[in-house]
Amino acid sequence: MKIQRTDSSGRDFRDLVQLLDADLAVRNGEDQAFYSQFNDIDLIKNCIVAYVDETPAACGAFKKFEDDTVEIKRMYTHPDFRKRGLATAIVKELEQWAKELNYKKAVLETSLEQNEALSVYEKSGYIRIPNYGQYNGIEKSVCYEKTL
């Protein structure tokens, strides 16, 4: 596995995000329109793509949330590459990058129905917190944070 830092203009990142959006449309159904409004990637500067044998296999990103906090976004692993630890590696690399930029904390939102995501975040040391911002009151949303 090779991990590459990029930004949201990277073709491999964009292709994986298209697959993510298609997957979320199936999982979330009509609720996806609500979530999509918060997932524009055009302005994300900090993106990562993991490659397996030169094939783009997984991605993730973060953006500034508050002065000392980033929000983890757009996490996805292609189905052909799941259960290989790629998501955990992406999370670790995003955290390292955020620390290099002097961020102190990371937050994120995922869905109660995404068991694999919940497992990755909890194994990575994220603690469940009350839903923040636009996710406040959204029953399907689960929010986490971690001190970096």
Backbone as ProteinMPNN parsed JSONL, in Angstrom:
{"seq_chain_A": "MKIQRTDSSGRDFRDLVQLLDADLAVRNGEDQAFYSQFNDIDLIKNCIVAYVDETPAACGAFKKFEDDTVEIKRMYTHPDFRKRGLATAIVKELEQWAKELNYKKAVLETSLEQNEALSVYEKSGYIRIPNYGQYNGIEKSVCYEKTL", "coords_chain_A": {"N_chain_A": [[0.84, -1.181, 0.0], [0.497, 2.203, -0.796], [0.457, 5.523, 0.286], [-0.753, 8.625, -0.703], [-0.563, 12.1, -0.47], [-2.723, 14.69, -1.481], [-4.816, 17.067, -3.194], [-8.236, 18.184, -3.571], [-8.453, 18.305, -6.297], [-7.296, 16.161, -7.473], [-7.49, 13.47, -9.728], [-7.788, 10.697, -9.056], [-8.685, 10.858, -6.411], [-11.122, 12.237, -6.827], [-12.493, 10.35, -8.407], [-12.808, 8.206, -6.585], [-14.423, 9.487, -4.697], [-16.735, 9.854, -6.187], [-17.626, 7.205, -6.325], [-18.058, 6.819, -3.598], [-20.178, 8.657, -3.173], [-22.177, 7.454, -4.726], [-22.512, 5.066, -3.313], [-23.389, 6.069, -0.84], [-25.8, 7.225, -1.634], [-27.379, 4.987, -2.063], [-27.358, 3.801, 0.493], [-28.399, 5.863, 2.134], [-30.688, 6.747, 0.88], [-33.462, 8.834, 0.337], [-32.619, 10.648, 2.235], [-30.101, 11.413, 1.531], [-29.849, 13.795, 0.105], [-29.875, 15.805, 2.044], [-27.383, 15.349, 3.372], [-25.556, 15.635, 1.264], [-25.276, 18.354, 0.721], [-23.301, 19.204, 2.425], [-20.967, 18.145, 1.579], [-19.321, 19.067, -0.472], [-16.454, 18.963, -2.439], [-14.771, 20.735, -3.662], [-13.231, 22.748, -2.42], [-11.48, 21.525, -0.706], [-8.356, 21.109, 0.641], [-6.725, 19.193, 1.766], [-6.298, 16.087, 1.12], [-6.246, 12.517, 0.801], [-5.114, 9.639, -0.892], [-5.092, 6.165, -0.973], [-3.175, 3.629, -2.409], [-3.205, 0.415, -3.868], [-1.099, -1.734, -5.301], [-0.718, 0.2, -7.344], [-3.353, 0.866, -7.903], [-6.023, 3.04, -7.23], [-7.44, 2.812, -4.103], [-8.6, 3.656, -1.69], [-9.778, 6.548, 0.142], [-9.655, 9.758, 1.82], [-10.2, 12.815, 3.645], [-9.567, 16.064, 5.101], [-10.858, 19.095, 6.5], [-10.579, 22.476, 7.642], [-12.213, 23.052, 10.672], [-12.554, 24.461, 13.087], [-10.431, 26.922, 14.666], [-8.418, 25.311, 15.89], [-9.133, 22.783, 15.118], [-9.898, 20.063, 12.95], [-12.145, 18.702, 10.487], [-12.852, 15.47, 9.651], [-13.45, 14.122, 6.497], [-15.138, 12.592, 3.67], [-14.374, 9.842, 3.636], [-13.597, 6.727, 2.276], [-13.497, 3.366, 1.143], [-12.842, 1.327, -1.551], [-14.954, -1.397, -2.445], [-13.561, -3.728, -3.296], [-11.245, -3.658, -1.844], [-11.677, -3.7, 0.848], [-11.491, -4.491, 4.375], [-8.769, -4.641, 4.786], [-7.38, -2.88, 6.292], [-7.059, -0.364, 5.231], [-8.689, 1.925, 5.645], [-8.156, 2.551, 8.313], [-5.446, 3.179, 8.083], [-5.648, 5.447, 6.44], [-7.018, 7.207, 8.17], [-5.068, 7.501, 10.197], [-3.01, 8.746, 8.73], [-4.285, 11.127, 7.951], [-4.663, 12.273, 10.484], [-1.977, 12.613, 11.254], [-1.095, 14.472, 9.333], [-2.77, 16.628, 9.936], [-1.806, 17.215, 12.517], [0.78, 18.045, 11.848], [0.142, 20.462, 10.755], [-0.501, 21.868, 12.947], [-3.002, 21.461, 14.146], [-5.164, 20.518, 16.814], [-7.259, 18.842, 17.383], [-9.65, 16.494, 16.054], [-12.779, 16.158, 14.443], [-15.717, 14.384, 13.39], [-18.416, 13.14, 11.341], [-20.616, 10.454, 10.916], [-22.784, 7.819, 9.767], [-25.225, 6.046, 11.684], [-25.8, 3.668, 10.475], [-23.555, 2.826, 9.192], [-21.701, 0.564, 9.926], [-19.079, -0.392, 9.535], [-17.581, 1.947, 9.374], [-18.05, 3.096, 11.9], [-16.71, 1.231, 13.488], [-14.016, 1.516, 12.606], [-13.457, 4.189, 13.392], [-13.856, 4.081, 16.174], [-11.958, 2.142, 16.926], [-9.754, 3.618, 16.306], [-9.584, 5.452, 18.295], [-11.476, 7.472, 18.553], [-13.987, 9.337, 20.208], [-17.385, 9.214, 20.972], [-19.49, 12.028, 20.593], [-21.921, 14.633, 21.377], [-24.098, 15.362, 18.649], [-22.951, 17.751, 16.336], [-23.235, 21.108, 15.011], [-24.691, 21.195, 11.812], [-25.581, 18.607, 12.056], [-26.9, 18.317, 14.397], [-29.598, 17.025, 16.074], [-30.171, 15.203, 14.072], [-31.127, 12.046, 13.711], [-29.958, 9.766, 12.507], [-27.312, 10.378, 12.35], [-23.99, 10.179, 13.702], [-21.602, 11.562, 15.763], [-18.124, 12.159, 16.319], [-15.051, 12.758, 18.163], [-11.539, 13.432, 18.52], [-8.613, 13.977, 20.358], [-5.679, 15.163, 19.009]], "CA_chain_A": [[0.0, 0.0, 0.0], [1.17, 3.502, -0.845], [-0.464, 6.62, 0.599], [-0.338, 9.873, -1.34], [-1.274, 13.33, -0.127], [-3.126, 15.432, -2.67], [-5.936, 17.951, -2.882], [-9.482, 17.687, -4.174], [-8.399, 18.32, -7.76], [-6.721, 14.901, -7.941], [-8.448, 12.612, -10.445], [-8.058, 9.469, -8.314], [-9.537, 11.237, -5.282], [-12.46, 12.541, -7.349], [-13.134, 9.101, -8.841], [-13.237, 7.48, -5.393], [-15.535, 10.224, -4.095], [-17.942, 9.532, -6.978], [-18.076, 5.898, -5.854], [-18.595, 7.066, -2.26], [-21.49, 9.296, -3.289], [-23.123, 6.449, -5.224], [-22.765, 4.157, -2.2], [-24.203, 6.776, 0.155], [-27.15, 7.411, -2.186], [-28.097, 3.736, -1.814], [-27.502, 3.616, 1.944], [-29.18, 6.917, 2.786], [-31.933, 6.988, 0.163], [-33.888, 10.229, 0.181], [-31.899, 11.492, 3.187], [-28.797, 11.79, 0.996], [-29.86, 15.2, -0.324], [-29.474, 16.607, 3.202], [-25.952, 15.187, 3.621], [-24.774, 16.073, 0.106], [-25.001, 19.793, 0.764], [-22.137, 19.446, 3.272], [-19.875, 17.31, 1.11], [-18.65, 19.617, -1.646], [-15.015, 18.735, -2.289], [-13.995, 21.678, -4.467], [-12.33, 23.6, -1.653], [-10.706, 20.743, 0.255], [-6.928, 21.14, 0.303], [-6.01, 18.1, 2.409], [-6.91, 14.821, 0.705], [-5.329, 11.386, 0.752], [-5.517, 8.458, -1.642], [-4.279, 4.971, -0.743], [-3.062, 2.796, -3.606], [-2.776, -0.969, -3.741], [-0.57, -2.101, -6.62], [-0.967, 1.333, -8.25], [-4.794, 1.079, -8.081], [-6.621, 3.838, -6.154], [-8.254, 1.881, -3.336], [-9.291, 4.291, -0.564], [-9.5, 7.98, 0.239], [-10.166, 10.511, 2.946], [-9.801, 14.215, 3.588], [-9.996, 16.89, 6.219], [-10.916, 20.538, 6.276], [-10.608, 23.242, 8.883], [-13.524, 23.136, 11.297], [-12.347, 25.598, 13.975], [-9.019, 27.307, 14.624], [-7.52, 24.219, 16.268], [-9.853, 21.528, 14.87], [-10.246, 19.678, 11.581], [-13.25, 17.76, 10.319], [-12.547, 14.383, 8.732], [-14.501, 14.054, 5.481], [-15.007, 11.831, 2.427], [-13.706, 8.56, 3.852], [-14.17, 5.667, 1.446], [-12.656, 2.275, 0.661], [-13.48, 0.561, -2.626], [-15.329, -2.728, -1.936], [-12.545, -4.745, -3.606], [-10.089, -3.501, -0.978], [-12.1, -3.588, 2.242], [-10.993, -5.453, 5.372], [-7.304, -4.708, 4.672], [-6.791, -1.856, 7.131], [-6.817, 0.876, 4.497], [-9.38, 3.049, 6.288], [-7.391, 2.896, 9.508], [-4.229, 3.851, 7.614], [-6.048, 6.777, 5.975], [-7.299, 8.018, 9.36], [-3.789, 7.824, 10.838], [-2.287, 9.72, 7.906], [-4.986, 12.408, 8.076], [-4.336, 12.815, 11.804], [-0.585, 13.061, 11.23], [-1.044, 15.679, 8.513], [-3.398, 17.698, 10.718], [-0.861, 17.583, 13.579], [1.864, 18.8, 11.209], [-0.388, 21.805, 10.513], [-0.765, 22.405, 14.29], [-4.348, 21.239, 14.661], [-5.129, 19.802, 18.091], [-8.407, 17.948, 17.531], [-10.395, 16.135, 14.848], [-14.17, 15.754, 14.61], [-16.279, 13.785, 12.186], [-19.796, 12.651, 11.385], [-20.933, 9.304, 10.079], [-24.146, 7.338, 9.962], [-25.429, 4.872, 12.537], [-25.923, 2.479, 9.629], [-22.253, 2.493, 8.604], [-21.021, -0.173, 10.994], [-17.641, -0.489, 9.306], [-17.001, 3.254, 9.718], [-18.09, 3.217, 13.359], [-15.646, 0.377, 14.009], [-12.72, 2.14, 12.311], [-13.255, 5.375, 14.215], [-13.728, 3.699, 17.583], [-10.646, 1.499, 17.071], [-8.743, 4.665, 16.141], [-9.566, 6.295, 19.486], [-12.466, 8.548, 18.529], [-14.995, 9.273, 21.269], [-18.676, 9.756, 20.534], [-19.874, 13.312, 21.188], [-23.224, 15.082, 20.87], [-24.05, 15.82, 17.262], [-22.581, 19.161, 16.235], [-23.607, 21.898, 13.831], [-25.799, 20.786, 10.954], [-26.014, 17.242, 12.389], [-27.648, 18.39, 15.639], [-30.985, 16.6, 15.905], [-30.298, 14.203, 13.003], [-31.072, 10.777, 14.438], [-29.084, 8.791, 11.85], [-25.925, 10.835, 12.425], [-23.183, 9.936, 14.882], [-20.431, 12.427, 15.708], [-16.981, 11.738, 17.128], [-13.901, 13.645, 18.223], [-10.304, 12.863, 19.05], [-7.5, 14.884, 20.557], [-4.55, 14.694, 18.192]], "C_chain_A": [[0.888, 1.249, 0.0], [0.122, 4.572, -0.569], [0.102, 7.897, 0.002], [-1.208, 11.023, -0.867], [-1.549, 14.092, -1.418], [-4.117, 16.508, -2.238], [-7.142, 17.465, -3.675], [-9.496, 17.761, -5.698], [-7.85, 17.012, -8.326], [-7.77, 13.98, -8.543], [-8.782, 11.364, -9.651], [-8.944, 9.755, -7.1], [-10.965, 11.474, -5.761], [-13.206, 11.277, -7.78], [-13.627, 8.289, -7.643], [-14.411, 8.166, -4.711], [-16.829, 9.991, -4.88], [-18.505, 8.178, -6.559], [-18.677, 6.009, -4.455], [-20.002, 7.645, -2.341], [-22.55, 8.321, -3.794], [-23.497, 5.472, -4.111], [-23.67, 4.815, -1.153], [-25.625, 7.016, -0.333], [-27.993, 6.163, -1.952], [-28.371, 3.576, -0.321], [-28.482, 4.605, 2.566], [-30.493, 7.226, 2.094], [-32.235, 8.471, 0.045], [-33.196, 11.174, 1.164], [-30.575, 12.01, 2.622], [-28.744, 13.251, 0.554], [-29.433, 16.121, 0.822], [-27.955, 16.551, 3.387], [-25.095, 15.76, 2.491], [-24.412, 17.55, 0.161], [-23.759, 20.131, 1.591], [-20.878, 18.738, 2.768], [-19.23, 17.785, -0.182], [-17.141, 19.487, -1.443], [-14.159, 19.804, -2.963], [-12.978, 22.489, -3.677], [-11.484, 22.839, -0.632], [-9.255, 20.653, -0.21], [-6.188, 19.899, 0.77], [-6.723, 16.775, 2.155], [-5.833, 13.747, 0.615], [-5.949, 10.288, -0.094], [-4.549, 7.339, -1.288], [-4.334, 4.115, -2.0], [-2.623, 1.394, -3.209], [-2.362, -1.401, -5.139], [-0.932, -1.065, -7.679], [-2.451, 1.61, -8.528], [-5.326, 1.931, -6.936], [-7.65, 2.998, -5.398], [-9.071, 2.537, -2.229], [-8.92, 5.767, -0.522], [-10.075, 8.541, 1.531], [-9.642, 11.929, 2.837], [-10.108, 14.871, 4.922], [-10.038, 18.336, 5.767], [-10.96, 21.219, 7.631], [-12.042, 23.33, 9.374], [-13.573, 24.336, 12.244], [-10.85, 25.892, 13.959], [-8.069, 26.156, 14.924], [-8.083, 22.844, 15.934], [-10.088, 21.319, 13.385], [-11.466, 18.763, 11.614], [-12.827, 16.743, 9.265], [-13.741, 14.213, 7.801], [-14.149, 13.005, 4.432], [-14.174, 10.56, 2.548], [-14.396, 7.485, 3.016], [-13.095, 4.634, 1.117], [-13.446, 1.509, -0.386], [-13.783, -0.842, -2.115], [-14.285, -3.817, -2.196], [-11.367, -4.729, -2.642], [-10.441, -3.386, 0.5], [-11.512, -4.721, 3.088], [-9.483, -5.674, 5.25], [-6.614, -3.634, 5.512], [-6.535, -0.527, 6.438], [-7.466, 2.076, 5.174], [-8.639, 3.496, 7.535], [-6.11, 3.634, 9.128], [-4.528, 5.267, 7.137], [-6.286, 7.696, 7.178], [-5.989, 8.436, 10.032], [-3.02, 8.873, 10.046], [-2.956, 11.093, 7.958], [-4.671, 13.067, 9.418], [-2.906, 13.363, 11.83], [-0.453, 14.372, 10.468], [-1.629, 16.865, 9.278], [-2.477, 18.158, 11.847], [0.291, 18.413, 13.017], [1.445, 20.252, 10.956], [-0.857, 22.476, 11.81], [-2.22, 22.353, 14.73], [-4.253, 20.336, 15.89], [-6.23, 18.75, 18.228], [-9.01, 17.657, 16.161], [-11.815, 15.753, 15.249], [-14.632, 15.12, 13.303], [-17.712, 13.367, 12.437], [-19.88, 11.451, 10.472], [-22.349, 8.861, 10.417], [-24.18, 6.136, 10.9], [-25.43, 3.584, 11.741], [-24.6, 2.055, 9.008], [-21.38, 1.814, 9.658], [-19.517, -0.243, 10.799], [-16.944, 0.823, 9.654], [-16.969, 3.436, 11.234], [-16.942, 2.433, 13.989], [-14.274, 1.001, 13.796], [-12.472, 3.318, 13.242], [-13.067, 5.018, 15.682], [-12.394, 3.008, 17.847], [-9.514, 2.523, 16.993], [-8.739, 5.673, 17.288], [-10.535, 7.461, 19.485], [-13.536, 8.273, 19.571], [-16.278, 9.9, 20.742], [-19.005, 11.018, 21.328], [-21.285, 13.655, 20.732], [-23.068, 15.587, 19.432], [-23.827, 17.326, 17.215], [-23.177, 19.788, 14.974], [-24.835, 21.385, 13.113], [-26.327, 19.388, 11.281], [-26.792, 17.195, 13.703], [-29.106, 18.02, 15.359], [-31.203, 15.582, 14.796], [-30.067, 12.827, 13.625], [-30.125, 9.756, 13.822], [-27.606, 9.158, 11.948], [-25.294, 10.48, 13.765], [-21.936, 10.802, 14.73], [-19.379, 11.96, 16.71], [-15.949, 12.863, 17.168], [-12.716, 12.885, 18.802], [-9.294, 13.986, 19.223], [-6.308, 14.322, 19.811], [-3.231, 14.762, 18.963]], "O_chain_A": [[1.892, 1.322, 0.709], [-0.975, 4.531, -1.126], [1.279, 8.212, 0.175], [-2.436, 10.929, -0.863], [-0.717, 14.131, -2.325], [-4.234, 16.817, -1.052], [-7.07, 16.45, -4.369], [-10.46, 17.321, -6.325], [-7.93, 16.78, -9.533], [-8.815, 13.739, -7.939], [-9.953, 10.993, -9.571], [-9.85, 8.979, -6.796], [-11.913, 10.965, -5.163], [-14.408, 11.15, -7.545], [-14.73, 7.744, -7.674], [-15.305, 7.493, -4.198], [-17.907, 9.938, -4.287], [-19.72, 8.018, -6.448], [-19.686, 5.371, -4.157], [-20.911, 7.177, -1.656], [-23.693, 8.358, -3.34], [-24.661, 5.094, -3.978], [-24.602, 4.19, -0.645], [-26.561, 7.011, 0.467], [-29.188, 6.264, -1.673], [-29.49, 3.253, 0.078], [-29.293, 4.238, 3.417], [-31.34, 7.909, 2.671], [-31.363, 9.266, -0.306], [-33.189, 12.386, 0.944], [-29.991, 12.944, 3.173], [-27.685, 13.875, 0.627], [-28.717, 17.098, 0.604], [-27.312, 17.589, 3.541], [-24.023, 16.309, 2.745], [-23.345, 17.945, -0.309], [-23.22, 21.232, 1.47], [-19.85, 18.731, 3.444], [-18.651, 16.982, -0.913], [-16.617, 19.859, -0.393], [-12.934, 19.774, -2.841], [-11.951, 22.881, -4.23], [-10.84, 23.455, 0.217], [-8.968, 20.181, -1.31], [-5.129, 19.576, 0.231], [-7.637, 16.397, 2.888], [-4.661, 14.04, 0.382], [-7.152, 10.036, -0.025], [-3.334, 7.533, -1.3], [-5.4, 3.904, -2.579], [-1.78, 1.214, -2.33], [-3.185, -1.429, -6.055], [-1.391, -1.407, -8.769], [-2.769, 2.504, -9.313], [-5.108, 1.588, -5.774], [-8.621, 2.526, -5.988], [-10.13, 2.027, -1.864], [-7.899, 6.187, -1.068], [-10.86, 7.898, 2.228], [-8.75, 12.214, 2.037], [-10.815, 14.311, 5.76], [-9.373, 18.747, 4.817], [-11.332, 20.614, 8.636], [-12.962, 23.637, 8.616], [-14.516, 25.127, 12.208], [-10.086, 25.183, 13.304], [-7.026, 26.034, 14.283], [-7.566, 21.836, 16.417], [-10.427, 22.249, 12.654], [-11.773, 18.138, 12.63], [-12.489, 17.102, 8.137], [-14.888, 14.165, 8.244], [-12.997, 12.585, 4.324], [-13.37, 10.245, 1.67], [-15.619, 7.349, 3.044], [-11.943, 4.976, 0.85], [-14.578, 1.092, -0.142], [-12.955, -1.428, -1.418], [-14.143, -4.736, -1.389], [-10.575, -5.67, -2.615], [-9.594, -3.016, 1.313], [-11.097, -5.759, 2.572], [-8.977, -6.75, 5.568], [-5.392, -3.493, 5.451], [-5.868, 0.344, 6.995], [-6.851, 3.139, 5.267], [-8.509, 4.695, 7.786], [-5.734, 4.607, 9.783], [-3.753, 6.187, 7.398], [-5.809, 8.831, 7.2], [-5.824, 9.6, 10.396], [-2.441, 9.789, 10.629], [-2.269, 12.114, 8.004], [-4.439, 14.274, 9.483], [-2.658, 14.444, 12.363], [0.236, 15.286, 10.923], [-1.067, 17.96, 9.275], [-2.373, 19.356, 12.11], [0.726, 19.377, 13.646], [2.281, 21.155, 10.943], [-1.521, 23.512, 11.78], [-2.631, 23.123, 15.598], [-3.361, 19.493, 15.983], [-6.147, 17.87, 19.085], [-8.899, 18.458, 15.232], [-12.025, 15.102, 16.272], [-14.015, 15.299, 12.254], [-18.162, 13.255, 13.577], [-19.291, 11.431, 9.391], [-23.019, 9.465, 11.254], [-23.266, 5.312, 10.901], [-25.099, 2.523, 12.27], [-24.539, 1.013, 8.354], [-20.451, 2.411, 10.202], [-18.757, -0.165, 11.764], [-15.829, 0.808, 10.176], [-15.963, 3.885, 11.784], [-16.284, 2.914, 14.911], [-13.453, 1.014, 14.714], [-11.392, 3.433, 13.821], [-12.211, 5.59, 16.358], [-11.764, 3.254, 18.875], [-8.44, 2.309, 17.555], [-7.979, 6.641, 17.26], [-10.429, 8.352, 20.329], [-13.938, 7.13, 19.787], [-16.26, 10.976, 20.144], [-18.831, 11.078, 22.545], [-21.799, 13.037, 19.8], [-22.042, 16.159, 19.062], [-24.446, 18.078, 17.968], [-23.562, 19.105, 14.025], [-25.883, 21.167, 13.719], [-27.412, 19.021, 10.829], [-27.291, 16.136, 14.083], [-29.76, 18.629, 14.513], [-32.333, 15.136, 14.599], [-28.949, 12.491, 14.015], [-29.542, 8.952, 14.549], [-26.743, 8.33, 11.659], [-25.95, 10.475, 14.806], [-21.287, 10.778, 13.685], [-19.691, 11.445, 17.784], [-15.96, 13.78, 16.346], [-12.861, 11.86, 19.467], [-9.139, 14.838, 18.348], [-5.966, 13.149, 19.959], [-2.182, 14.406, 18.426]]}, "name": "protein", "num_of_chains": 1, "seq": "MKIQRTDSSGRDFRDLVQLLDADLAVRNGEDQAFYSQFNDIDLIKNCIVAYVDETPAACGAFKKFEDDTVEIKRMYTHPDFRKRGLATAIVKELEQWAKELNYKKAVLETSLEQNEALSVYEKSGYIRIPNYGQYNGIEKSVCYEKTL"}
